[in-house]
Amino acid sequence: MAGLFAPRAAAAADPTCPDASSGEPWKSVKDISAAGWSAEKVAKMEEKLYPMATTSLAIVNKGEIVYRYGNISDVNYLASARKSVLSMLFGKYVAEGKIDLDMTIGEIGIEEDGGLLPLEKTAKVRNLLISSSGIYHPAGSPGGNENTPERGKTAPGSTFLYNNWDFNVLGAIFEKRTGRKIFEALQTDLAEPLGFQDYDIGRQRMMGYENQSRYLAYHLFLSARDMAKLGQLMLQKGKWDGKTIIPEAWVSESTKMHVTPERTKSKEGLGYGYLWWIPTSTTPALKGSFLMNGNFGQFVLCMPAIDTVIVHRRAVTDEFAVARNLGKTTYEPTKVNAAEFLQIVEMAVASRT
């Protein structure tokens, strides 16, 4: 089994993987078995990946790469995993008082060309963070629940509906209240202090339909190894290299369950926090875990109980991602859904000895 894992568990520092606490290259484990993982069981997990649409996967345990599959330096489209990244950006500015979760969108000055209803304008920022605004204006991008109820009938905060209007408007609220562009804040607040290796601000872009909503989607393109750093930061309660990057209170508040699986109607039993999905698996390793969840198979699972981050990517081309978000294609490529990913996770955590 040693030969199978040798390329993924180099004895020296691996230049393709950033350090868990600084911008220096981090180390892969020298010996997967000595690190507390069964090489045989991890090999069985890998066999499950072969027929899947998975293009890369990384397991980080205690700040070191235990296993990787595919090229984790490839930069790809994040899909809805972007929403959890926005939640991370919110934390600093909530703590500074620039973003008040109890402000209404009416107070902030959110409006639409066709107008918003009086009830809709009473929705608070925190209602949008849990996708429960009650605002069912058409969204400016695909990927949300299109089966929206009649407008003006649902009290803000009362009903969960995965609605991209809420998520896109949160991006606009971030920019209005902080005076900063999302992609610039991502660079200075996260990419630079965490030592991202693959972040290209020019590759990030606002996208969406024309003439459907004022608010387009803030789409991100990141590598698996940089996404792993985001997960590691959350495991470290927002601290990095001795500095607070995200307030610990925000890490805790944003990743606790605010909406139960009964209300999200998740087939996988996932609850919802502030733009994070919350697994409810009874597996001890998943206690307190939280998940970035993006279409096609873009996942970052943070498991504080075992100090582990698992990143899964299903790459799609930039050209396809752009075309889809501009409404030029409705094609759906083969994907890895959350249930399939969580099955891989169960095999991964069962590999611990």
Residue pairs with C-beta under 8 A, 6 or more apart in sequence:
1 39
1 40
1 43
2 39
4 39
4 43
4 46
5 32
5 39
5 42
5 43
5 67
8 28
8 65
8 67
8 68
8 69
9 28
9 29
9 30
9 31
9 32
9 65
9 66
9 67
10 28
10 30
11 30
12 27
13 24
13 25
13 26
13 27
14 25
14 26
14 27
14 28
14 65
15 25
16 25
16 72
16 73
16 225
17 25
17 26
17 27
17 28
17 65
17 68
17 72
17 225
18 24
18 25
18 26
18 194
18 195
18 196
18 197
18 225
18 226
18 229
19 25
19 26
19 27
19 63
19 195
20 26
20 60
20 63
20 64
20 229
20 232
21 63
21 236
21 240
21 241
22 195
22 241
23 194
23 195
24 195
26 63
26 64
26 65
27 64
27 65
28 64
28 65
28 66
28 68
29 35
29 61
29 64
29 65
29 66
32 39
32 42
32 66
32 67
33 39
33 353
35 61
35 64
35 66
36 61
36 352
36 353
37 61
37 66
37 67
37 351
37 352
37 353
38 351
38 352
38 353
41 347
41 350
41 351
42 66
42 67
42 348
42 351
44 347
45 344
45 347
45 348
45 351
46 67
46 69
48 343
48 344
48 347
49 57
49 69
49 344
52 336
52 340
53 296
53 297
53 314
53 333
53 334
53 335
53 336
54 69
54 70
54 297
54 312
54 313
54 314
54 336
55 70
55 71
55 74
55 76
55 313
55 314
55 315
56 68
56 69
56 70
56 71
56 72
56 74
56 224
56 311
56 312
56 313
56 315
57 67
57 68
57 69
57 70
57 224
57 310
57 311
57 312
57 313
57 344
58 65
58 67
58 68
58 69
58 72
58 224
58 225
58 228
58 309
58 310
58 311
59 65
59 66
59 67
59 68
59 308
59 309
59 310
59 348
60 66
60 228
60 231
60 232
60 308
60 309
60 310
60 311
61 306
61 307
61 308
62 307
62 308
63 232
63 307
67 348
70 224
70 313
72 223
72 224
72 225
72 228
72 311
72 313
73 197
73 198
73 223
73 224
73 225
74 223
74 224
74 313
74 315
75 198
75 200
75 203
75 221
75 222
75 223
76 221
76 222
76 223
76 298
76 313
76 315
76 316
77 219
77 220
77 221
77 296
77 298
77 315
77 316
77 318
77 321
78 85
78 219
78 220
78 221
78 222
78 227
78 292
78 294
78 298
79 143
79 294
79 295
79 296
79 298
79 321
80 143
80 167
80 293
80 294
80 295
80 298
81 220
81 227
81 292
81 293
81 294
81 298
81 299
81 300
82 217
82 218
82 219
82 220
82 294
83 167
83 170
83 275
83 292
84 275
84 276
84 291
84 292
84 293
84 300
85 186
85 190
85 220
85 230
85 292
86 167
86 170
86 171
86 174
86 182
86 218
86 275
87 129
87 254
87 273
87 274
87 275
87 276
88 190
88 230
88 233
88 234
88 246
88 254
89 174
89 182
89 185
89 186
89 189
89 190
90 99
90 129
90 170
90 174
90 250
90 254
90 274
91 238
91 246
91 247
91 250
91 251
91 254
92 189
92 245
92 246
92 247
92 250
93 99
93 174
93 177
93 178
94 100
94 101
94 247
94 250
95 247
95 249
95 250
98 177
98 178
99 125
99 173
99 174
99 177
99 178
100 125
101 124
101 125
101 126
101 129
102 124
102 125
102 126
103 124
103 125
104 121
104 122
104 123
104 124
105 116
105 120
105 121
105 123
105 124
105 125
105 128
105 133
105 135
105 169
105 173
106 116
106 121
106 122
108 125
108 173
108 176
108 177
109 176
110 116
110 121
110 169
110 172
110 173
111 214
112 137
112 213
112 214
113 214
114 137
116 135
116 137
117 151
117 152
119 134
119 152
119 155
119 156
120 133
120 134
120 135
120 137
120 151
120 152
120 156
122 156
123 133
123 134
123 135
123 156
123 157
124 156
124 157
125 170
125 173
126 157
126 274
127 133
127 134
127 156
127 157
127 166
128 166
128 167
128 169
128 170
128 173
129 170
129 254
129 258
129 274
129 275
130 157
130 160
130 258
130 259
130 272
130 273
130 274
131 160
131 161
131 162
131 163
131 166
131 167
131 259
131 272
132 156
132 157
132 158
132 159
132 160
132 161
132 166
132 259
133 156
133 157
133 163
133 165
133 166
133 169
134 154
134 155
134 156
134 157
134 158
134 159
135 151
135 156
135 163
135 165
135 166
136 148
136 149
136 150
136 151
136 154
136 161
136 163
136 165
137 151
137 165
137 213
138 165
138 212
138 213
139 163
139 164
139 165
139 168
139 208
139 212
139 213
139 215
140 164
140 165
140 168
140 208
140 209
140 212
140 213
140 214
140 215
140 216
140 217
141 164
141 168
141 207
141 208
141 209
141 216
141 217
141 325
142 164
142 209
142 324
142 325
142 327
143 164
143 217
143 295
144 162
144 163
144 164
144 165
144 167
145 161
145 162
145 163
148 161
148 163
149 161
159 263
160 259
160 263
160 264
160 265
160 272
162 264
164 217
165 213
165 215
167 217
167 275
168 208
168 213
168 215
168 216
168 217
168 218
169 215
170 275
171 182
171 215
171 217
171 218
172 214
172 215
174 180
174 182
174 185
175 181
175 182
178 185
182 204
182 218
183 201
183 204
183 218
184 201
186 199
186 201
186 204
186 220
187 199
187 201
189 245
190 196
190 230
190 233
190 245
191 199
191 226
193 240
193 241
193 243
193 245
194 226
194 229
194 230
194 233
194 240
194 245
195 229
196 222
196 226
196 229
197 223
197 225
197 226
198 222
198 223
198 225
198 226
199 222
199 226
200 221
203 221
203 318
204 218
204 219
204 220
204 221
205 219
205 322
206 216
206 217
206 218
206 219
207 216
207 217
207 219
207 322
207 325
207 326
208 215
208 216
208 217
208 325
208 326
209 326
209 327
217 325
219 321
219 325
221 318
221 321
224 311
224 313
225 311
227 292
227 300
227 311
227 313
228 300
228 309
228 311
230 292
230 300
231 292
231 300
231 301
231 302
231 309
231 311
232 309
233 239
233 240
233 245
233 246
234 246
234 251
234 255
234 290
234 302
235 302
235 303
235 304
235 307
235 308
235 309
237 248
237 251
237 252
238 244
238 245
238 246
238 247
238 248
238 250
238 251
239 245
239 248
253 274
254 273
254 274
254 275
254 276
255 273
255 274
255 276
255 278
255 290
255 302
256 273
256 278
257 271
257 272
257 273
257 278
258 271
258 272
258 273
258 274
259 271
259 272
259 273
260 271
261 269
261 270
261 271
261 280
263 272
264 270
264 271
264 272
266 277
267 339
268 279
268 338
268 339
268 342
269 279
269 280
269 281
270 277
270 278
270 279
270 280
270 291
270 293
270 338
271 277
271 278
271 280
272 278
273 290
276 290
276 291
276 292
277 290
277 291
277 292
277 293
277 338
278 289
278 290
278 291
279 286
279 289
279 290
279 291
279 301
279 342
281 289
281 342
281 346
283 346
283 349
284 305
285 303
285 305
285 306
285 308
285 349
285 352
286 303
286 305
286 345
286 349
287 305
288 303
288 304
288 305
289 301
289 302
289 303
289 304
289 305
290 301
290 302
291 299
291 300
291 301
291 302
291 338
292 298
292 299
292 300
292 301
293 299
293 338
295 335
296 314
296 316
296 333
296 335
296 336
297 312
297 313
297 314
297 335
297 336
297 337
297 340
297 341
298 312
298 313
298 314
299 310
299 311
299 312
299 338
299 341
300 309
300 310
300 311
300 312
301 309
301 310
301 311
301 312
301 341
301 345
302 309
303 309
303 310
303 349
306 349
306 352
308 349
310 344
310 345
310 348
312 336
312 341
312 344
314 335
314 336
316 333
320 329
320 331
320 333
323 329
324 330
324 331
